[in-house]
Amino acid sequence: MRKPPLVPTKRHRAVSCVLLVGNDPAVEAICGACVEFVGGVRMIISDVAGVSTRAAQWRPFAIIVPSSILEFDPHEFAALARTVNAELVTIPLDRIADPILRNELITSLRNAYRRRSAAK
Protein backbone atom coordinates (compact mmCIF):
# COMPACT_ATOMS: atom_id res chain seq x y z
CA MET A 1 0.00 0.00 0.00
CA ARG A 2 1.30 3.38 -0.97
CA LYS A 3 1.52 6.14 1.61
CA PRO A 4 -0.04 9.51 0.91
CA PRO A 5 2.41 12.32 0.21
CA LEU A 6 3.56 14.41 3.15
CA VAL A 7 3.32 17.62 1.16
CA PRO A 8 -0.19 18.91 0.50
CA THR A 9 -1.36 18.98 -3.08
CA LYS A 10 -0.72 22.26 -4.81
CA ARG A 11 -3.76 24.42 -5.29
CA HIS A 12 -4.39 25.34 -8.87
CA ARG A 13 -4.69 28.98 -9.75
CA ALA A 14 -7.88 29.77 -11.57
CA VAL A 15 -7.45 31.78 -14.75
CA SER A 16 -10.18 34.31 -15.40
CA CYS A 17 -11.42 33.75 -18.91
CA VAL A 18 -14.31 34.04 -21.31
CA LEU A 19 -15.27 31.35 -23.78
CA LEU A 20 -16.14 32.38 -27.33
CA VAL A 21 -18.16 29.86 -29.32
CA GLY A 22 -17.66 29.75 -33.07
CA ASN A 23 -14.98 30.68 -35.53
CA ASP A 24 -16.23 33.89 -37.14
CA PRO A 25 -13.22 36.23 -37.54
CA ALA A 26 -15.37 39.39 -37.21
CA VAL A 27 -16.87 38.21 -33.91
CA GLU A 28 -13.46 37.09 -32.69
CA ALA A 29 -11.97 40.51 -33.41
CA ILE A 30 -14.72 42.41 -31.60
CA CYS A 31 -14.67 40.06 -28.60
CA GLY A 32 -10.89 40.21 -28.41
CA ALA A 33 -10.97 43.99 -28.30
CA CYS A 34 -13.70 44.01 -25.64
CA VAL A 35 -12.02 41.40 -23.44
CA GLU A 36 -8.97 43.67 -23.15
CA PHE A 37 -11.11 46.24 -21.33
CA VAL A 38 -12.01 43.76 -18.58
CA GLY A 39 -8.34 43.46 -17.63
CA GLY A 40 -6.25 40.36 -17.02
CA VAL A 41 -8.76 38.12 -18.74
CA ARG A 42 -8.04 35.45 -21.30
CA MET A 43 -10.27 34.60 -24.26
CA ILE A 44 -10.62 30.92 -25.15
CA ILE A 45 -12.12 30.05 -28.53
CA SER A 46 -14.04 26.85 -29.14
CA ASP A 47 -16.06 25.30 -31.91
CA VAL A 48 -19.60 24.19 -31.18
CA ALA A 49 -18.65 20.52 -30.89
CA GLY A 50 -16.07 21.14 -28.15
CA VAL A 51 -17.79 23.88 -26.17
CA SER A 52 -18.87 21.60 -23.31
CA THR A 53 -15.36 20.23 -22.88
CA ARG A 54 -13.77 23.67 -23.00
CA ALA A 55 -16.30 25.10 -20.53
CA ALA A 56 -15.66 22.26 -18.08
CA GLN A 57 -11.91 22.63 -18.50
CA TRP A 58 -11.61 26.42 -18.17
CA ARG A 59 -14.70 27.36 -16.07
CA PRO A 60 -15.17 30.75 -17.78
CA PHE A 61 -17.08 33.55 -16.12
CA ALA A 62 -18.84 34.29 -19.42
CA ILE A 63 -19.72 32.27 -22.50
CA ILE A 64 -20.09 34.44 -25.61
CA VAL A 65 -22.31 32.95 -28.30
CA PRO A 66 -23.21 34.56 -31.64
CA SER A 67 -26.96 34.74 -32.21
CA SER A 68 -26.87 32.38 -35.20
CA ILE A 69 -25.29 29.62 -33.07
CA LEU A 70 -27.50 30.31 -30.06
CA GLU A 71 -30.64 29.88 -32.19
CA PHE A 72 -29.56 26.30 -32.87
CA ASP A 73 -30.20 25.19 -29.26
CA PRO A 74 -30.65 28.02 -26.74
CA HIS A 75 -31.70 25.77 -23.86
CA GLU A 76 -28.50 23.72 -24.01
CA PHE A 77 -26.30 26.82 -23.99
CA ALA A 78 -28.23 28.20 -21.02
CA ALA A 79 -27.86 24.88 -19.19
CA LEU A 80 -24.13 24.80 -19.93
CA ALA A 81 -23.69 28.34 -18.60
CA ARG A 82 -25.58 27.42 -15.42
CA THR A 83 -23.49 24.28 -14.96
CA VAL A 84 -20.17 26.13 -15.03
CA ASN A 85 -21.55 29.20 -13.21
CA ALA A 86 -21.03 31.50 -16.19
CA GLU A 87 -23.03 34.29 -17.74
CA LEU A 88 -24.40 33.64 -21.23
CA VAL A 89 -23.67 36.64 -23.46
CA THR A 90 -25.23 36.80 -26.91
CA ILE A 91 -23.75 38.70 -29.84
CA PRO A 92 -26.38 39.74 -32.40
CA LEU A 93 -24.74 39.27 -35.79
CA ASP A 94 -27.00 41.83 -37.45
CA ARG A 95 -25.43 44.50 -35.20
CA ILE A 96 -21.82 43.38 -35.59
CA ALA A 97 -20.78 46.71 -37.16
CA ASP A 98 -22.66 48.82 -34.59
CA PRO A 99 -20.19 50.69 -32.33
CA ILE A 100 -22.70 50.57 -29.46
CA LEU A 101 -22.38 46.76 -29.48
CA ARG A 102 -18.82 47.04 -28.18
CA ASN A 103 -19.93 49.14 -25.21
CA GLU A 104 -22.74 46.71 -24.42
CA LEU A 105 -20.37 43.75 -24.65
CA ILE A 106 -17.78 45.41 -22.40
CA THR A 107 -20.47 46.21 -19.84
CA SER A 108 -21.82 42.65 -19.94
CA LEU A 109 -18.36 41.15 -19.50
CA ARG A 110 -17.44 43.49 -16.64
CA ASN A 111 -20.69 42.70 -14.84
CA ALA A 112 -20.18 38.96 -15.30
CA TYR A 113 -16.61 39.28 -14.01
CA ARG A 114 -17.77 41.21 -10.92
CA ARG A 115 -20.50 38.67 -10.18
CA ARG A 116 -18.02 35.80 -10.38
CA SER A 117 -15.48 37.65 -8.23
CA ALA A 118 -18.10 38.48 -5.60
CA ALA A 119 -19.21 34.85 -5.42
CA LYS A 120 -15.73 33.61 -4.49
Secondary structure, 3 states (H helix, E strand, C coil): CCCCCCCCCCCCCCCCEEEEECCCHHHHHHHHHHHHCCCCCEEEEECCCCHHHHHHHHCCCEEEEEHHHHCCCHHHHHHHHHHCCCEEEEECHHHCCCHHHHHHHHHHHHHHHHHHHHHC
